[in-house]
């Protein structure tokens, strides 16, 4: 294994740590504060870009013991309200209400928020691309032992310019994910009046923690806290609420439209229903079931999925490093070979645990999670392109710099092999493996990300064990490596060939960056990396004397990361090629039910430029003549979700199927209104069978095949 410079090791570790990291720029207005609370406006980006809609939030921080109110405050209080008339270049502001919490005091039931809340805002500019001034006059009530009304003036100006994620984006998305939605995994089974009680049955795709139901009924009616009966499996519950008849209405409750908000901690679902006696109680469609997988089964799937990940296209770019590592052990003693492969396995496990830690941290902030989401971050892509370029230059023989003395002296095995180098190789393999979703991996990751920190750590560790199994096998039987031919001049040619494979990987990373930041930014970074390679080559040839390689590499890489951090680009376009026999329309989950009701079949493809398995599915299946003809048939709608850049709506859609990675494909139709999820690796027969199973409207097109 070639020696690595300390700069290279630091870059590899840094690239691992930046996955999923967000830039640190702020987009927030000034606080309007009093002793009980303070409020301000925040935005998810520092400029307006060319977006038709901007993401913002009205943030409240409440002092200890104080609370403010939901849109329907309950037996007392009044909701937060905002007047946006002073705003400039604002056509509309959509105000979102996160799931509230119940407060019971002296027989009164109220609903609201304590400590901190952000009301997500969807702002529509009158002129997209022009500066926006968001200004509001906010009226709100805060209560503790006493109640105090307040008014506040808040504003925030967003300039023209490319959109760059602000550090407030995670906070906004955390509370946006708490808006009641179809992707919550909750479903209303029935709501009936039984005497003086309202009985609500709900189901959940995830185990219930603290279910509740909030009732918005005509003035004069109220409801006490529910008695809760939760099923043994935790996935359904009966909530029985006492009906308190008010003195200010003569309207009967039977036949009255009400709004029910089902909640479970921070997830919720709204349903408008007409209350009726038990005989007339109507059942609603049960929620889409997520995989019913236990922890032991999920751990087994994780090990198997990690093992299969070695065979996926995403791991092929690091085949050069694996192969060179193996052939470099030819003729060596068994002990050092065993230690070197154990070091590579340790690097894989370490990087998976770092990914698990990042997932836990992001989950705690409410950010939408997904497998491979670090490839949505331009800084990560730039760092990886730089690391791959340095690896390629090392394989070409442009530089041979040993590890630093403190590590070399402690860990060297001799003959250009070091434990540190093998450790970095394992970590690097993991990073480039994460865009792929292998069979069984999606189920295991979905199980982990829908649970708590311990499950996430356990599943990610099992994934690491699976990916590291080939290394562990050779560590157990080092004769598999020592039987290879001894290193010699033939390895120089092999190294150059494998270096070209890494150059191809760098080009691929730059192509993904071009989608996110634009072609100009990707070409500039590519030019910087090419200049870095030229400098190393010139020094190798002795043309530049003792060039300070570490300083030169550091300057070029820093410039590249800065370019990725400040670069901006337009919205991501369609990933699919334009020569298809049908038109892809953007994924719109809300529109699927309408298409199905009209008798159409909907084929959904969630993909990304950085997902190599997605591109393999495209080339080998979706772009074939057979599937092109089938998807272009009468009565078939093709929807595509492009996850090259972060998109919470796509993340929520994947989560509704218990998936957190791509590729993902599903087929809906009259016979499958809830959708048929397809495996990660597609085949023509699988797609055709799913289209035929979804509804009769698909059969004419398929019969032609």
C-alpha positions in Angstrom: 0.0 0.0 0.0 1.4 3.4 -0.9 2.4 5.8 1.8 0.1 8.7 2.5 1.0 12.2 3.6 -0.4 13.6 6.8 -2.3 16.1 4.7 -4.0 13.3 2.8 -5.1 11.6 6.1 -6.4 14.9 7.5 -8.4 15.5 4.3 -9.9 12.0 4.4 -11.0 12.4 8.0 -12.2 15.9 7.4 -14.3 14.7 4.5 -15.9 12.1 6.7 -16.8 14.7 9.3 -18.3 17.2 7.0 -21.0 14.8 5.7 -24.4 16.3 6.3 -22.8 19.5 7.7 -24.5 22.8 6.9 -22.9 26.2 6.2 -22.8 28.5 9.2 -24.3 31.7 7.7 -27.2 33.3 9.5 -30.5 34.6 8.1 -32.4 36.1 11.0 -34.0 39.4 12.0 -33.6 41.1 15.3 -35.4 39.8 18.4 -38.5 41.6 19.8 -38.2 40.7 23.4 -40.0 41.1 26.8 -39.5 39.4 30.1 -41.8 36.5 29.2 -40.8 35.8 25.6 -39.0 37.0 22.5 -39.7 36.5 18.8 -38.0 37.1 15.5 -38.1 36.1 11.8 -35.7 33.6 10.4 -35.1 32.2 6.9 -33.7 29.0 5.5 -31.4 30.8 3.0 -29.4 34.0 3.0 -30.8 35.3 -0.3 -33.9 34.8 -2.5 -32.3 33.1 -5.5 -34.8 32.4 -8.3 -37.2 30.3 -6.1 -40.9 30.7 -6.6 -41.4 30.1 -2.8 -39.1 30.8 0.1 -38.9 28.9 3.4 -38.9 31.0 6.6 -40.1 30.9 10.2 -41.5 32.9 13.0 -39.5 31.8 16.0 -40.5 32.1 19.7 -38.4 31.6 22.7 -40.4 31.4 25.9 -39.1 31.9 29.5 -39.4 29.1 31.9 -43.0 28.3 32.9 -44.6 30.3 30.1 -46.5 29.0 27.1 -48.2 30.4 24.0 -51.1 29.0 22.0 -52.0 26.9 19.0 -54.5 28.0 16.3 -57.3 26.4 18.5 -56.2 27.2 22.0 -58.8 25.0 23.8 -60.8 26.2 26.8 -58.9 29.4 27.2 -56.3 31.7 25.5 -56.0 33.0 21.9 -53.8 31.9 19.1 -50.7 33.6 17.7 -51.6 35.9 14.8 -49.5 37.9 12.3 -50.3 40.8 10.0 -48.0 40.8 6.9 -49.3 43.9 5.2 -46.0 45.8 5.8 -44.0 43.3 3.8 -42.5 44.2 0.5 -42.4 42.0 -2.7 -44.6 39.4 -0.8 -47.6 38.0 -2.6 -48.6 35.5 0.1 -47.4 34.0 3.4 -48.6 30.5 4.4 -48.5 30.1 8.2 -47.8 26.5 9.5 -48.9 25.2 12.9 -46.6 22.5 14.3 -48.1 19.8 16.5 -49.0 21.4 19.8 -49.0 19.9 23.3 -51.9 19.6 25.8 -51.8 21.6 29.0 -54.3 20.5 31.7 -54.9 23.0 34.6 -57.8 23.3 37.0 -60.1 21.3 34.7 -59.3 23.4 31.7 -57.7 21.9 28.6 -55.5 24.1 26.4 -53.1 23.5 23.5 -49.9 25.3 22.7 -46.2 25.5 23.0 -43.6 25.9 25.7 -39.8 26.8 25.7 -39.3 27.1 21.9 -41.4 26.9 18.8 -40.9 27.9 15.1 -44.0 28.5 13.0 -42.9 27.5 9.5 -43.7 30.0 6.8 -43.9 29.5 3.0 -43.4 32.9 1.4 -44.4 33.6 -2.2 -42.6 36.6 -3.7 -44.5 38.8 -6.1 -41.4 39.0 -8.3 -39.1 36.0 -7.9 -35.5 36.9 -7.7 -36.1 40.4 -6.4 -35.3 41.3 -2.8 -37.9 40.4 -0.2 -38.7 42.3 3.0 -40.8 40.1 5.3 -42.4 42.3 8.0 -45.1 41.3 10.5 -47.1 42.7 13.4 -47.5 39.8 15.7 -50.1 39.5 18.5 -49.8 36.7 21.0 -50.7 35.6 24.5 -48.3 34.1 27.1 -49.6 32.4 30.2 -48.2 31.0 33.4 -49.9 31.8 36.7 -51.2 34.9 34.9 -51.8 35.6 31.2 -50.2 38.6 29.4 -51.0 39.7 25.9 -48.1 41.1 23.8 -47.6 42.7 20.4 -44.3 42.6 18.5 -42.9 44.1 15.3 -40.5 41.8 13.5 -38.9 42.0 10.0 -36.3 40.3 7.9 -34.8 41.4 4.5 -33.5 38.8 2.1 -31.4 40.3 -0.7 -31.2 39.2 -4.3 -28.6 36.6 -5.2 -28.0 32.9 -5.2 -29.6 30.8 -2.4 -27.1 29.6 0.2 -28.4 27.5 3.1 -28.4 29.4 6.4 -27.8 27.8 9.8 -31.4 28.5 10.6 -32.5 26.0 7.9 -32.2 23.0 10.2 -34.3 24.7 12.9 -37.0 25.6 10.4 -37.1 22.1 8.9 -37.2 20.6 12.4 -40.5 22.3 13.1 -41.7 21.9 9.5 -41.4 18.2 10.0 -43.8 18.5 13.0 -46.6 19.9 10.8 -49.5 17.4 10.6 -49.1 15.4 7.4 -50.0 12.2 5.6 -46.4 11.0 6.0 -46.7 11.0 9.8 -47.5 7.3 9.8 -50.8 8.0 11.7 -54.2 7.1 10.4 -57.7 7.6 11.7 -59.7 4.4 11.8 -63.0 5.7 13.3 -64.5 8.6 15.3 -67.9 7.9 16.8 -70.1 9.4 19.5 -71.0 6.8 22.2 -73.2 8.4 24.7 -71.4 11.3 26.4 -68.0 10.3 25.0 -66.1 10.7 21.7 -64.3 7.5 20.9 -61.4 7.8 18.4 -59.5 4.8 17.1 -56.2 5.5 15.5 -53.5 3.3 13.9 -49.8 4.0 13.6 -47.0 2.6 11.3 -44.6 3.2 14.2 -45.0 2.3 17.9 -47.0 4.9 19.8 -45.4 6.9 22.6 -48.1 9.3 23.9 -51.1 9.4 21.5 -53.6 12.2 21.8 -56.4 13.8 19.8 -57.3 17.5 19.7 -60.9 18.3 18.6 -61.8 21.6 16.9 -65.6 21.7 17.3 -68.3 24.5 17.1 -68.2 27.1 19.8 -69.7 25.9 23.0 -68.5 22.3 22.8 -65.3 21.1 24.5 -63.7 17.7 25.3 -61.8 16.5 28.3 -58.5 14.7 28.3 -58.7 11.2 26.7 -58.6 7.8 28.4 -56.0 5.9 26.4 -56.0 2.2 25.6 -52.9 1.2 23.5 -52.6 -2.2 21.8 -49.8 -4.5 22.9 -47.9 -4.0 19.7 -48.1 -0.2 20.3 -49.5 0.4 16.8 -53.1 1.2 17.5 -55.0 2.9 20.3 -58.5 3.8 21.4 -58.9 7.3 22.8 -62.1 8.0 24.7 -62.8 11.7 25.4 -65.6 13.0 27.7 -67.9 15.4 25.8 -68.6 18.6 27.7 -71.7 20.3 26.4 -71.4 24.1 26.4 -74.1 26.5 27.5 -73.6 28.9 24.5 -74.9 26.6 21.7 -78.1 24.8 20.9 -76.6 23.0 17.9 -76.4 19.2 18.3 -73.0 17.5 18.2 -74.3 14.6 16.1 -73.9 15.4 12.4 -71.6 18.3 13.1 -68.3 18.7 11.1 -65.3 18.8 13.3 -61.5 18.7 12.8 -59.5 16.0 14.6 -55.8 16.4 15.0 -54.2 13.1 15.9 -50.8 13.5 17.6 -48.1 11.3 19.0 -45.3 13.5 20.6 -44.2 15.6 17.5 -46.0 13.9 14.7 -49.6 14.5 13.7 -52.4 14.0 11.2 -55.5 16.2 10.6 -58.8 14.8 9.5 -62.1 16.6 8.9 -65.0 14.3 9.9 -68.7 14.4 10.6 -69.5 13.0 14.0 -72.0 10.2 14.0 -73.3 7.4 16.4 -71.4 4.1 16.4 -73.6 2.4 13.8 -72.6 5.0 11.3 -69.0 5.3 12.2 -66.9 5.1 9.0 -63.5 3.6 8.8 -60.7 5.3 7.0 -57.9 3.7 5.1 -55.3 2.2 7.4 -51.8 3.7 7.1 -49.2 2.2 4.9 -47.4 -0.4 7.0 -43.8 0.0 7.5 -41.5 -3.0 7.7 -42.4 -5.0 10.8 -38.8 -5.8 11.6 -37.4 -6.7 15.0 -34.0 -5.6 16.2 -32.3 -9.0 15.7 -33.7 -9.4 12.2 -32.7 -5.8 11.4 -29.1 -6.5 12.5 -29.0 -9.5 10.3 -30.3 -7.6 7.3 -27.7 -4.8 8.1 -24.8 -7.3 8.0 -26.1 -8.8 4.8 -26.8 -5.4 3.2 -23.3 -4.2 4.1 -21.7 -7.3 2.6 -23.7 -6.9 -0.7 -22.6 -3.3 -0.7 -19.2 -4.5 -1.7 -20.6 -5.6 -5.0 -22.5 -2.4 -5.8 -21.4 0.1 -8.4 -20.7 2.8 -5.8 -17.9 0.8 -4.3 -16.2 0.1 -7.6 -14.3 3.4 -7.6 -12.3 2.2 -4.6 -11.6 -1.2 -6.1 -8.2 0.2 -7.1 -7.3 0.8 -3.5 -8.6 -2.6 -2.4 -6.8 -4.4 -5.2 -3.5 -2.6 -4.7 -3.7 -3.4 -1.0 -4.2 -7.0 -1.7 -1.5 -7.5 -4.3 1.0 -5.5 -2.2 0.9 -8.3 0.4 2.3 -11.0 -1.9 5.0 -13.0 -0.3 4.8 -11.2 3.1 4.5 -12.7 6.5 1.0 -13.6 7.8 1.1 -11.5 10.9 1.6 -8.1 9.3 -1.0 -9.0 6.6 -3.6 -9.9 9.3 -3.0 -6.6 11.1 -3.3 -4.5 7.9 -6.6 -6.0 7.0 -7.9 -5.6 10.5 -6.9 -1.9 10.3 -8.9 -1.5 7.1 -11.9 -3.1 8.8 -11.4 -0.8 11.8 -11.5 2.2 9.4 -14.8 1.0 7.9 -16.3 0.5 11.4 -15.1 3.9 12.6 -16.6 5.7 9.6 -19.9 4.0 10.0 -20.0 5.0 13.7 -19.2 8.6 12.7 -22.1 8.4 10.2 -24.3 7.0 13.0 -23.3 9.9 15.3 -24.1 12.4 12.6 -27.5 10.7 12.0 -28.3 10.8 15.7 -27.4 14.5 15.9 -29.5 15.4 12.9 -32.4 13.4 14.1 -32.3 15.3 17.4 -32.7 18.5 15.5 -35.6 17.2 13.5 -33.8 17.3 10.1 -35.0 14.9 7.5 -32.5 12.0 7.2 -31.5 9.8 4.4 -28.8 7.3 3.3 -26.1 9.2 1.3 -27.4 12.7 2.1 -23.8 13.9 2.5 -23.6 13.8 -1.3 -26.2 16.6 -1.3 -23.6 18.9 0.3 -21.3 20.8 -2.2 -18.5 21.1 0.4 -18.5 17.3 0.9 -18.3 16.7 -2.8 -15.4 19.2 -3.2 -13.5 17.6 -0.3 -14.0 14.1 -1.7 -12.9 15.2 -5.2 -9.8 16.6 -3.7 -9.1 13.5 -1.7 -9.6 11.3 -4.7 -7.3 13.5 -6.8 -4.6 13.2 -4.1 -5.0 9.4 -4.0 -4.7 9.3 -7.8 -1.5 11.4 -7.8 -0.1 9.1 -5.2 -0.8 6.0 -7.3 0.7 7.7 -10.4 3.9 8.1 -8.3 3.9 11.9 -8.3 4.7 12.0 -4.6 5.8 9.5 -2.0 5.5 11.2 1.4 5.6 9.0 4.6 3.2 9.3 7.4 4.2 11.7 10.2 6.8 10.3 12.6 4.5 10.0 15.6 2.3 7.6 13.6 4.9 6.0 11.5 7.1 5.0 14.4 4.3 3.4 16.2 2.4 1.7 13.4 4.7 1.0 10.5 4.9 -2.6 9.3 7.7 -2.0 6.9 8.0 -1.9 3.1 5.6 1.0 2.6 2.8 -0.5 4.7 1.3 1.3 7.7 -1.7 0.7 9.9 -2.7 4.3 9.5 -2.8 4.0 5.7 -4.9 0.9 5.8 -7.3 2.5 8.3 -7.8 5.5 6.0 -8.4 3.2 3.1 -11.3 1.6 5.0 -12.8 4.9 5.9 -12.4 6.2 2.4 -14.2 3.0 1.0 -17.1 3.7 3.3 -17.5 7.3 2.2 -17.7 6.4 -1.5 -20.1 3.4 -0.7 -22.8 5.6 0.8 -24.5 6.8 -2.4 -25.5 3.2 -3.1 -28.5 1.4 -1.6 -28.1 -2.4 -1.7 -30.7 -5.1 -1.2 -31.6 -5.4 2.5 -29.7 -2.2 3.3 -32.8 0.0 2.8 -34.8 -2.1 5.3 -32.1 -2.0 7.9 -31.4 1.8 7.6 -35.2 2.5 7.6 -35.5 0.5 10.8 -32.6 2.4 12.4 -33.7 5.9 11.4 -37.2 5.4 12.6 -36.0 4.4 16.1 -33.7 5.9 18.7 -29.9 6.4 19.1 -29.1 2.9 20.4 -30.8 1.3 17.4 -29.0 3.7 15.0 -25.6 2.8 16.5 -26.3 -0.9 16.5 -27.6 -1.0 12.9 -24.8 1.2 11.5 -22.2 -0.9 13.3 -23.7 -4.0 11.7 -23.6 -2.4 8.3 -19.9 -1.7 8.9 -19.3 -5.3 9.9 -21.0 -6.4 6.7 -18.9 -4.1 4.5 -15.8 -5.1 6.3 -16.4 -8.9 6.1 -14.0 -9.4 3.1 -11.2 -7.7 5.0 -12.1 -9.8 8.1 -12.0 -12.9 6.0 -8.5 -12.2 4.7 -7.4 -11.3 8.3 -8.7 -14.7 9.4 -7.0 -16.4 6.4 -4.0 -14.2 5.4 -2.7 -16.9 3.1 -5.3 -15.6 0.5 -3.2 -12.5 0.2 0.3 -13.8 0.8 -0.1 -16.3 -2.0 -0.3 -13.5 -4.6 2.9 -12.7 -6.6 5.5 -10.6 -4.9 5.4 -6.8 -5.7 7.7 -5.9 -8.6 7.9 -3.6 -11.6 4.6 -4.9 -12.9 2.9 -3.0 -10.0 3.9 0.4 -11.5 1.7 -0.3 -14.5 -1.1 -1.6 -12.3 -0.9 1.5 -10.1 -1.2 3.8 -13.1 -4.2 1.9 -14.4 -5.9 2.0 -11.0 -5.0 5.7 -10.7 -7.0 6.4 -13.9 -10.0 4.7 -12.2 -9.8 7.3 -9.4 -9.5 10.1 -11.9 -12.8 8.8 -13.3 -14.3 9.0 -9.8 -13.1 12.6 -9.4 -14.8 13.5 -12.7 -18.0 11.8 -11.5 -17.9 13.8 -8.3 -17.5 17.0 -10.3 -20.4 16.1 -12.5 -22.6 15.9 -9.4 -21.2 19.2 -8.2 -22.1 20.7 -11.6 -25.8 19.8 -11.0 -25.7 21.5 -7.5 -23.6 24.6 -8.2 -23.6 24.9 -12.0 -21.2 23.9 -14.7 -18.9 27.0 -14.2 -18.2 26.2 -10.5 -17.5 22.5 -11.3 -15.1 23.5 -14.1 -13.3 25.9 -11.8 -12.8 23.3 -9.2 -11.8 20.8 -11.8 -9.2 23.3 -13.1 -7.9 23.7 -9.6 -7.5 20.0 -9.1 -5.9 19.6 -12.5 -3.4 22.3 -11.5 -2.7 20.5 -8.3 -1.9 17.3 -10.3 0.3 19.3 -12.6 2.2 20.8 -9.7 2.8 17.3 -8.2 3.9 16.0 -11.6 6.3 19.0 -12.2 7.9 18.4 -8.8 8.1 14.7 -9.5 10.0 15.5 -12.7 12.4 17.8 -10.9 11.2 20.9 -12.8 10.2 23.0 -9.8 12.8 21.9 -7.3 11.7 21.4 -3.7 8.1 22.5 -4.1 6.3 22.6 -0.7 3.7 20.0 -1.6 1.8 20.2 1.6 1.3 24.0 1.4 0.5 23.7 -2.3 -2.1 21.0 -1.8 -3.6 22.9 1.2 -4.0 26.1 -0.8 -5.6 24.4 -3.7 -8.0 22.3 -1.6 -8.9 25.2 0.6 -9.7 27.3 -2.5 -11.9 24.4 -3.8 -13.8 24.1 -0.5 -14.3 27.8 -0.4 -15.7 27.7 -4.0 -18.1 25.0 -3.0 -19.2 26.8 0.1 -20.0 30.1 -1.5 -21.0 28.8 -4.9 -24.7 28.9 -5.9 -26.7 27.4 -8.7 -30.2 27.2 -9.9 -32.7 24.5 -8.9 -31.9 21.0 -9.9 -33.4 19.8 -13.2 -34.8 16.5 -14.2 -32.2 13.7 -13.9 -33.7 11.5 -16.6 -32.5 12.0 -20.2 -34.7 14.0 -22.6 -34.9 11.3 -25.2 -37.5 9.2 -23.2 -40.7 8.1 -24.9 -42.7 9.9 -22.2 -42.4 13.0 -20.1 -41.3 12.9 -16.4 -43.3 15.2 -14.2 -42.0 16.4 -10.8 -43.0 14.1 -7.9 -46.2 15.4 -6.3 -47.4 13.0 -3.7 -50.7 14.8 -3.2 -51.6 14.4 -6.9 -51.1 10.6 -6.9 -54.5 9.9 -5.4 -56.2 11.9 -8.1 -54.5 10.0 -10.8 -55.4 6.7 -9.2 -59.0 7.8 -8.8 -59.1 8.6 -12.5 -58.0 5.1 -13.3 -54.4 5.9 -14.1 -51.2 4.1 -13.1 -48.5 6.2 -11.6 -44.8 5.1 -11.8 -42.6 7.0 -9.3 -38.8 7.2 -9.6 -36.7 8.9 -6.9 -33.2 9.4 -8.1 -30.1 11.7 -7.9 -27.1 12.4 -9.9 -24.8 11.1 -7.1 -26.7 7.8 -6.9 -24.7 5.4 -9.0 -27.2 2.5 -8.5 -29.9 4.9 -9.8 -27.9 5.4 -13.0 -27.4 1.7 -13.4 -31.2 1.1 -13.1 -31.7 3.9 -15.6 -29.2 2.4 -18.2 -30.1 -1.3 -17.8 -33.8 -1.1 -17.1 -35.7 2.2 -17.3 -34.1 3.3 -20.6 -34.6 0.0 -22.4 -37.0 -0.2 -25.3 -39.4 -2.5 -23.4 -39.8 -0.3 -20.4 -39.8 2.9 -22.4 -42.8 1.5 -24.4 -44.6 0.3 -21.2 -44.2 3.7 -19.3 -45.2 5.6 -22.4 -48.5 3.7 -22.7 -52.0 5.1 -22.4 -53.1 5.9 -18.8 -49.6 5.8 -17.2 -48.2 8.9 -15.4 -44.4 9.0 -14.8 -43.3 11.0 -11.8 -39.7 11.7 -10.8 -38.3 13.1 -7.5 -34.8 14.5 -7.9 -32.9 14.2 -4.6 -29.5 15.5 -5.9 -30.1 18.5 -3.6 -31.8 18.4 -0.2 -35.6 18.2 -0.4 -37.6 17.6 2.8 -40.7 16.6 0.8 -38.8 13.8 -0.9 -37.3 12.7 2.4 -40.8 12.6 4.0 -42.1 10.6 1.0 -39.3 8.0 1.3 -39.9 7.8 5.1 -43.6 7.0 4.4 -42.4 3.7 2.9 -39.8 3.2 5.7 -37.1 4.0 3.2 -34.2 6.4 3.8 -32.1 5.9 0.8 -32.3 5.7 -3.0 -32.9 4.4 -5.6 -36.6 4.1 -4.8 -39.4 3.2 -7.2 -43.1 2.7 -6.6 -46.1 1.9 -8.7 -49.7 3.1 -7.8 -52.9 2.2 -9.5 -56.6 1.3 -9.0 -55.5 -2.1 -7.6 -52.7 -0.6 -5.5 -53.7 2.9 -4.3 -51.2 2.7 -1.4 -48.3 2.0 -3.8 -46.2 -1.1 -4.6 -42.5 -0.4 -3.5 -40.0 -2.0 -5.8 -36.5 -3.4 -4.8 -33.4 -1.2 -5.0 -32.1 -3.1 -8.1 -34.7 -3.1 -10.9 -35.3 -5.6 -13.7 -37.6 -5.4 -16.7 -39.8 -8.2 -15.4 -40.2 -6.6 -11.9 -41.3 -3.3 -13.4 -43.7 -4.9 -15.9 -45.2 -7.1 -13.2 -45.7 -4.1 -10.9 -47.4 -2.1 -13.6 -49.7 -4.9 -14.5 -50.5 -5.5 -10.8 -51.4 -1.9 -10.1 -54.4 -1.6 -12.3 -56.2 -2.8 -15.5 -55.4 0.5 -17.3 -51.8 -0.6 -17.5 -52.6 -3.9 -19.3 -53.1 -2.6 -22.9 -49.6 -1.1 -22.9 -48.1 -4.1 -21.3 -50.0 -6.5 -23.6 -48.4 -4.9 -26.5 -45.1 -6.2 -25.2 
